[in-house]
Structure formats: structure tokens, C-alpha cells
């Protein structure tokens, strides 16, 4: 897998279904028929990433919303994105 950069954008493949319940998310990848869950913070990260024009834009929005050290947020986003890509739940594209 190539490194994830902040100027990339995510998109959700057509074969991934998302349902938000009480602030948490359940994701279903129809390709491998696996369910995945995100807690409330993971769900918010997912929502902002999906709505943003780039990972950088999402990072800035989340940094304004949460009291977190900038480097910690970068690491958390990186880990989340790596897992989402690994499980086929998002695709990355360059601008």
C-alpha cells in the first residue's frame, strides 16, 4: 500500500453500506460480507473524511472540534485510514 498523504481524498465504494446508530457506525463491505464497527469518535472522523475535499481539510475540521494534540490527531487519522483501506471500506484518490 502506498503511503497516505494529506492531499488525498477518500471515497466510499458503492459496495460499502454504512448505518449510523446512536452516534456509532456499522459498515458492511458487500465484497467480503464483513461487518465493521466505529465508535462515536471513529464515526465522526468517518463523516468528516467523507464530506471533505481532502484528508487535510478533514484534519483541520477535526482539530477545531476536538481538544487533541495535532500530532496525535494525525496519527489517529492515519491508523483509521489504513484500516479502512485495508478492509476495502474506502478508496483514496489524488486531487
N, C-alpha and C positions, 0 to 999 in steps of 0.2 A: 504494500500500500504506500502510495506517495504521501509525503508529509502534508498535513492540513495547514493551510495558510489563512490568515485573517481576511484576505481579499476575496476568498471563495464564497459561494452562495450554496445553501442547501436546497434540495427539492425532495419532496416525498414521492416515491414511486407510486404508480397507480395501484399496484398490488399490495399496498400497505394501508390498513384501516386503523383509524385512531378514534377512541372514545374516551372522553373526559368524564370522570365520575367523582364528585365531591373533591375537585381540585387535583385528583391524581389521574393518570392516564393508563389505558390499556391499549397496546399496539398489537396488531395481528399482521404478520407477514404471510400473505397467501401463498407465496412461493414455497416456503418451507413449513407452513402451517404451524408456526410457533407464535405463542403469545409472549409479550414482554410488558413489564410494568415500569412506570415512572412515578416517583413520589411527587409531592407538591412543587418542590423546587425544580426537579427534573422536568416536570410538566411545564412550568413557566419558562424554563430555558428552551424547551421544545417549541412552545408557542412563539417566543420572540425570534428564535432562529428561523422558523418557517415564514414569519411575516417580514423579515428584514431582507434588505438588498445584499447584505454581506454578513459574514461572521463578525467582522469588525463592528458593524452597525449594531448587531445584537449584543456584542460585548459592551458597547457604550451604554445601551439601554439598561442592561442588567446591572452594570456598575452603578448607575444612578439609582436603581431600585433597591439594591441590597447593600448593607454595610459589610463590605468584604474588601480585603486587600486585593489590589489589581492583579498581582501575580497569581494569587490563589484562584481568582475567577478564571484567569486564562487557563490554568491547569485543569480546573474543573470542566470548563468547556471542551478542552482538548480531549480529556478522558471520555466525556459523554459522546462527543462526535466520533471518536474512534470506535466506541462500542456500537453506536447507531449504524455507522458504515459497515462494520464487521458483520452485523446481523441483517444487512440489506434494508434497513429502515429509512435511510436517507441516501441521497446521491449528492456528490459535490461537483460543482462546476466553477470554472474560472469566469471572471467578468468579461 
